[in-house]
Amino acid sequence: MQITNERPEPGLEPFIDDFLQKRKTEVRELKLALAKNDFVLLESYAHNWKGFARPYGFILLEDFALRLEQSSADQNLSLSIDLINQVEEYLEIKSK
């Protein structure tokens, strides 16, 4: 996973830790949702992430969200699980 040039827009720096913690909580919620095949919730979260990830400097999260939104629309469980796991790994890397 290559992470380069990911910087928040000026003024958003103080909110990065909170942003990351909220996404980690959402990942846990999404894992539970996937266990129930709740693609509606998954698609909703992915759509939201897609909209606000870039301003906070999380360009790769935006990319994951695009793919996750599509995989949930297609109800592709295995791809959705894989993407959620990649998001979780990404968030851990960004938290360090």
Secondary structure as GFF3:
##gff-version 3
##sequence-region A 1 96
A	DSSP	three_ten_helix	13	15	.	.	.	ID=ss1
A	DSSP	alpha_helix	16	35	.	.	.	ID=ss2
A	DSSP	alpha_helix	39	52	.	.	.	ID=ss3
A	DSSP	alpha_helix	59	73	.	.	.	ID=ss4
A	DSSP	alpha_helix	77	95	.	.	.	ID=ss5
###
